[in-house]
Amino acid sequence: MKPKLTIVKIGGNVIDNPELLDSVLADFAKLENAKILVHGGGKLATRLGEKLGIEAKFHKGRRITDQAMLEIAVMSYAGGTNKSIVAKLQALGVNAIGLTGADGNLILSEKRAVKTVDFGFVGDVRKVDSEALRNLIQCGFVPVFAAITHDGKGKLLNTNADTIASEIAIACSDFFDTELLYCFEKPGVLANSEDGDSVISLLDAELYQRLKAENKVHSGMLPKLDNCFRALENGVSVVKVGSEKLLSDQNSGTKIQP
């Protein structure tokens, strides 16, 4: 029987709210089984860029990362945000270790190919070293990943945190009974995006396709849910999407099913 591993990805709404972040980390600390935390950077990169006179550029909600913005992302995600989270977890008795994909060659990516849009130094995950991660966990560490990977040739890459969480969950399912939780600003997948009470408790692939066709699920939810279904199709046992309550309330949010 495989030991349980919970992978939690927290979004910008958590990162940007100090009180909420403290609450989420307290709930994360209470998880008794092996665990990994994955985070993005929230609005810190944009604010830091503005202070330095570097304008954030987006295409359909996705950040375009030129060299200047890459440096900002590394400073804010892997620097300030990551180390602050690690320090907070240490204060809660969690032996956290802050990581990027470059550390220990844990996550290898390649620069996204230019199709219609050049996203710059954005990475698409190619390999996660699950054995090295297992060793870290067995040594008593709790990995905390910033959304930065590398290409194996000396270049850091800004990488989607949802994708990092999904790919880590898939890779670690070789050794663990893996659960993946996406905590973001909504209480779950909504049948009506304007109604926070319209949470869909169970979402399978058929319903997902119907909601997409009806444009009830769109924009940033699409890549998030695509990552959810990819995880389920590749060995991850449980995938849920919802607010920070996912960590303390088993019945909250949306459970994703094949």
Buried (B, 14 or more C-beta within 10 A) or exposed (E): EEEBBBBBBBBBBBBBBEEBBEBBBBBBBEBEEBBBBBBBBBBBBBBBBEEEEBEBBEEEEBBBBBEBBBBBBBBBBBBBBBBBBBEBBEEEEBEBBBBBBBBBEBBBBBBBEEEEEEBBBBBBBEBBBBEBBBEBBEEEBBBBBBBBBBBBEEBBBBBBBBBBBBBBBBBBBEBBBBBBBBBBEBBBBBBEBEEEEBBBEEBBBEBBEEBBEEEBBEEEBEBBBBBBBBBBEEBBBBBBBBBBBBBBEEEBBBBBBE
